[in-house]
Amino acid sequence: MSSENVIDMIYSNLSAMTQTDKKIAQSILKNPGDAVNYTISELASKSSVSEASVSRFCKNLQLTGFHQLKIELAKVSDDESSYYKVVNIDNIQQAITNIKDNKNSEISNTLASIDTSTIKKVMKLIESSRIFQIAAEGNTFPVVEDASYRFNQIGILTICSESWETSIGQTLNLASDDVLMVISNSGESKRLLKQIRIAKKKGIKVIAITNRNDSPIALEAEYHLRTAVRQKVLQSEYYFSRVAAMTVVETIFLLLIAKDRKRLSRITEHEAIISDTKI
């Protein structure tokens, strides 16, 4: 089992689970504090599946069995930051509070999952790169635009493009001393996988930000930073949030400034140049 807590593990694997595993996952996620006290037969009954299905569910999470699942749940059962809180429009104030709690949970669990050794290597790669390219698709691209703005501000030449065709063209012009960062919630984008493979053929190091350690994009990249996602969209099992990915980007940005305070002068210079465009 990886260092991520079992609730994060369930959330990150939810979209790839079988329908049977999803039933078990939802029974656990509904209230991990209750689930820790279930017997295997109780969890099976509440999920409308067999006990054998519960055992397979545990194996699919790389756990040794139901006993280890209970041990891992016990570690987080009292930690409400691990839970997803339902957003119900019938009570706006409570809905706002629950959204706040979900977002706080995404940030705290994302930061808690960052490996110190990995983040140091990622920082070294980025600051020593000739060109830093960042790529994403669809509704993740605003994270890339924000990242590009930030890193250019502190003196790291960063490029990106919302057009995948243009982004591929940029990758083809990179050299082995450049770096490609790919941001993907699911880590399963066929286009981004193709872009990573093109970069690797050119000897370019790849950093991935996804919410699954075993996602195809995470496995292709040299370095992976995992996000923790809690915000469920509508009533589906689909979880998406830009907050977690932006948290990783901003963490790298702030650590690079902390490492070299001279980067602050670059921000000041940039702000001074654009200040006369403000009212």
C-alpha positions as CSV (number, residue, x, y, z in Angstrom):
1,M,0.0,0.0,0.0
2,S,1.2,3.5,-0.8
3,S,1.6,6.4,1.7
4,E,-1.7,7.9,0.8
5,N,-4.6,7.3,3.2
6,V,-7.2,4.8,2.3
7,I,-9.9,7.5,1.7
8,D,-7.7,9.3,-0.8
9,M,-7.0,5.9,-2.4
10,I,-10.7,5.2,-2.8
11,Y,-11.5,8.6,-4.2
12,S,-8.6,8.5,-6.7
13,N,-9.6,5.1,-8.0
14,L,-13.3,5.6,-8.0
15,S,-13.7,6.5,-11.7
16,A,-11.8,3.3,-12.8
17,M,-13.7,1.0,-10.5
18,T,-16.2,-1.7,-11.5
19,Q,-19.8,-1.1,-10.7
20,T,-19.5,-3.6,-7.8
21,D,-16.5,-1.9,-6.3
22,K,-18.2,1.5,-6.7
23,K,-21.1,0.3,-4.5
24,I,-18.7,-0.8,-1.8
25,A,-16.7,2.5,-2.1
26,Q,-19.8,4.6,-1.8
27,S,-20.9,2.7,1.3
28,I,-17.5,3.5,2.9
29,L,-17.3,7.1,1.7
30,K,-20.8,7.8,3.0
31,N,-19.4,7.6,6.5
32,P,-16.0,6.2,7.1
33,G,-16.5,6.6,10.9
34,D,-19.3,4.0,10.7
35,A,-17.6,1.8,8.1
36,V,-14.7,1.2,10.4
37,N,-17.0,-0.8,12.7
38,Y,-18.7,-2.9,10.0
39,T,-18.1,-6.6,9.7
40,I,-17.4,-7.9,6.2
41,S,-21.0,-9.2,6.0
42,E,-22.4,-5.9,7.1
43,L,-20.4,-4.0,4.5
44,A,-21.4,-6.5,1.9
45,S,-25.1,-6.2,2.9
46,K,-25.1,-2.3,2.9
47,S,-23.4,-2.4,-0.6
48,S,-25.8,-5.1,-2.0
49,V,-22.8,-7.3,-2.9
50,S,-21.3,-10.5,-1.8
51,E,-18.6,-10.9,0.9
52,A,-16.3,-12.2,-1.9
53,S,-16.8,-8.9,-3.7
54,V,-15.7,-7.0,-0.6
55,S,-12.5,-9.1,-0.4
56,R,-11.8,-8.4,-4.1
57,F,-12.4,-4.7,-3.5
58,C,-9.7,-4.8,-0.8
59,K,-7.3,-6.6,-3.1
60,N,-8.0,-4.1,-5.9
61,L,-6.9,-1.3,-3.5
62,Q,-3.6,-3.2,-2.9
63,L,-4.7,-4.2,0.6
64,T,-4.0,-7.6,2.1
65,G,-7.7,-8.0,3.0
66,F,-10.7,-6.7,4.9
67,H,-8.8,-6.6,8.2
68,Q,-6.2,-4.2,6.7
69,L,-9.1,-2.1,5.2
70,K,-10.5,-1.7,8.8
71,I,-7.1,-0.8,10.1
72,E,-6.6,1.9,7.4
73,L,-10.1,3.3,8.0
74,A,-9.4,3.5,11.7
75,K,-6.5,5.8,11.0
76,V,-8.7,8.4,9.3
77,S,-12.2,7.7,10.7
78,D,-11.9,10.7,13.2
79,D,-10.4,13.0,10.6
80,E,-13.3,14.9,9.0
81,S,-10.9,16.4,6.4
82,S,-10.9,12.9,4.8
83,Y,-14.7,13.0,4.2
84,Y,-16.7,14.4,1.3
85,K,-19.5,16.6,2.6
86,V,-22.7,16.6,0.5
87,V,-23.7,20.0,-1.0
88,N,-27.5,20.3,-0.7
89,I,-29.1,23.4,-2.3
90,D,-32.0,23.3,0.1
91,N,-29.8,24.8,2.8
92,I,-27.5,27.4,1.1
93,Q,-25.5,28.3,4.2
94,Q,-24.8,24.7,5.0
95,A,-23.9,24.1,1.4
96,I,-21.4,26.9,1.4
97,T,-19.9,25.6,4.6
98,N,-19.6,22.1,3.1
99,I,-18.0,23.4,0.0
100,K,-15.5,25.2,2.2
101,D,-14.8,22.1,4.1
102,N,-14.4,20.0,0.9
103,K,-11.9,22.6,-0.5
104,N,-10.0,22.7,2.7
105,S,-9.8,18.9,2.6
106,E,-8.5,18.9,-1.0
107,I,-5.7,21.4,-0.1
108,S,-4.7,19.7,3.2
109,N,-4.7,16.2,1.8
110,T,-2.9,17.2,-1.4
111,L,-0.1,18.9,0.6
112,A,0.1,16.0,3.0
113,S,0.7,13.6,0.1
114,I,3.7,15.5,-1.4
115,D,6.9,13.6,-1.0
116,T,9.8,15.9,0.0
117,S,12.4,14.1,-2.1
118,T,10.2,14.3,-5.2
119,I,9.3,17.9,-4.8
120,K,13.0,18.8,-4.4
121,K,13.8,17.0,-7.6
122,V,10.9,18.7,-9.4
123,M,12.1,22.1,-8.2
124,K,15.7,21.4,-9.4
125,L,14.4,20.3,-12.8
126,I,12.2,23.4,-13.3
127,E,14.8,26.0,-12.2
128,S,17.5,24.5,-14.3
129,S,15.4,24.1,-17.4
130,R,16.0,26.1,-20.6
131,I,12.2,26.1,-21.4
132,F,9.5,24.9,-19.1
133,Q,6.4,23.7,-21.0
134,I,3.1,23.0,-19.2
135,A,0.2,21.1,-20.9
136,A,-3.4,20.1,-20.1
137,E,-6.7,19.7,-21.7
138,G,-10.2,21.0,-21.4
139,N,-11.3,22.5,-18.0
140,T,-7.8,21.9,-16.5
141,F,-6.2,24.4,-18.9
142,P,-6.9,27.5,-16.7
143,V,-4.5,25.9,-14.1
144,V,-1.8,25.8,-16.9
145,E,-2.4,29.5,-17.8
146,D,-2.1,30.5,-14.2
147,A,1.1,28.4,-13.7
148,S,2.6,29.9,-16.9
149,Y,2.0,33.4,-15.6
150,R,3.5,32.7,-12.2
151,F,6.6,30.9,-13.4
152,N,7.4,33.5,-16.1
153,Q,7.1,36.2,-13.4
154,I,9.9,34.6,-11.4
155,G,12.2,34.3,-14.3
156,I,11.5,30.8,-15.6
157,L,10.7,30.8,-19.3
158,T,7.4,28.9,-19.4
159,I,5.2,28.2,-22.5
160,C,1.8,26.7,-23.0
161,S,-1.1,26.6,-25.5
162,E,-4.7,25.7,-25.2
163,S,-4.6,24.2,-28.7
164,W,-3.2,20.6,-28.4
165,E,-1.9,20.8,-31.9
166,T,0.1,24.0,-31.0
167,S,1.2,22.4,-27.8
168,I,2.6,19.4,-29.6
169,G,4.4,21.8,-32.0
170,Q,6.0,23.4,-28.9
171,T,7.1,20.0,-27.5
172,L,8.7,19.1,-30.9
173,N,10.9,22.2,-30.5
174,L,12.1,21.4,-27.0
175,A,15.5,20.0,-26.2
176,S,16.8,17.5,-23.7
177,D,17.5,20.3,-21.1
178,D,13.9,21.4,-21.2
179,V,11.0,20.1,-19.0
180,L,7.4,19.2,-19.7
181,M,4.8,19.3,-17.0
182,V,1.4,17.6,-17.7
183,I,-1.7,18.3,-15.5
184,S,-4.6,15.9,-15.8
185,N,-7.2,15.1,-13.2
186,S,-7.8,11.5,-14.3
187,G,-4.3,11.0,-15.7
188,E,-5.9,9.1,-18.7
189,S,-5.9,11.7,-21.6
190,K,-4.8,9.9,-24.8
191,R,-3.5,13.2,-26.3
192,L,-1.4,14.1,-23.3
193,L,0.0,10.5,-23.1
194,K,1.0,10.9,-26.8
195,Q,2.7,14.2,-25.9
196,I,4.6,12.7,-23.0
197,R,5.9,9.9,-25.2
198,I,7.0,12.4,-27.8
199,A,8.9,14.4,-25.1
200,K,10.5,11.3,-23.7
201,K,11.8,10.2,-27.1
202,K,13.6,13.6,-27.2
203,G,15.1,13.0,-23.8
204,I,12.9,15.6,-22.1
205,K,12.0,15.0,-18.4
206,V,8.3,14.8,-17.6
207,I,6.5,15.9,-14.4
208,A,2.9,14.8,-14.0
209,I,0.1,16.1,-11.7
210,T,-2.8,13.8,-11.5
211,N,-5.1,12.4,-8.7
212,R,-4.1,8.7,-9.2
213,N,-0.6,7.3,-8.6
214,D,-1.4,4.4,-11.0
215,S,-2.9,6.5,-13.8
216,P,-1.3,6.0,-17.2
217,I,0.1,9.6,-17.2
218,A,1.6,9.2,-13.7
219,L,3.3,5.9,-14.7
220,E,4.8,7.5,-17.9
221,A,6.2,10.5,-16.1
222,E,9.6,10.6,-14.3
223,Y,8.0,12.5,-11.4
224,H,4.5,12.4,-10.2
225,L,2.7,14.7,-7.7
226,R,-0.7,13.5,-6.6
227,T,-3.7,15.7,-5.9
228,A,-6.5,14.8,-3.5
229,V,-10.0,15.5,-4.9
230,R,-13.1,15.8,-2.8
231,Q,-15.6,17.8,-4.8
232,K,-18.2,15.6,-6.5
233,V,-19.9,17.0,-9.5
234,L,-23.7,16.6,-9.4
235,Q,-24.7,13.1,-8.2
236,S,-22.2,11.2,-10.4
237,E,-19.0,9.5,-9.2
238,Y,-17.0,12.1,-11.2
239,Y,-14.8,14.2,-9.0
240,F,-13.0,17.3,-10.4
241,S,-11.4,20.3,-8.9
242,R,-8.9,22.9,-10.0
243,V,-8.1,23.8,-6.4
244,A,-5.9,20.7,-5.8
245,A,-3.9,21.1,-9.0
246,M,-3.5,24.8,-8.4
247,T,-2.3,24.0,-4.8
248,V,0.5,21.9,-6.2
249,V,1.5,24.6,-8.7
250,E,1.4,27.3,-6.1
251,T,3.4,25.2,-3.7
252,I,6.2,24.8,-6.3
253,F,6.1,28.5,-7.1
254,L,6.3,29.5,-3.4
255,L,9.1,27.0,-2.7
256,L,11.1,28.3,-5.6
257,I,10.8,31.9,-4.3
258,A,11.8,30.7,-0.8
259,K,14.8,29.1,-2.2
260,D,15.9,32.2,-4.1
261,R,14.5,35.4,-2.7
262,K,15.9,37.3,-5.6
263,R,13.0,36.0,-7.7
264,L,10.8,38.5,-5.8
265,S,12.6,41.4,-7.6
266,R,11.5,39.9,-10.9
267,I,7.8,39.9,-9.7
268,T,8.3,43.6,-8.6
269,E,9.7,44.5,-12.0
270,H,6.9,42.8,-13.9
271,E,4.2,44.4,-11.7
272,A,5.8,47.8,-12.2
273,I,5.7,47.4,-16.0
274,I,2.1,46.4,-16.1
275,S,0.9,48.8,-13.3
276,D,0.1,51.7,-15.7
277,T,-2.6,49.6,-17.4
278,K,-4.6,49.6,-14.1
279,I,-7.1,52.2,-13.2
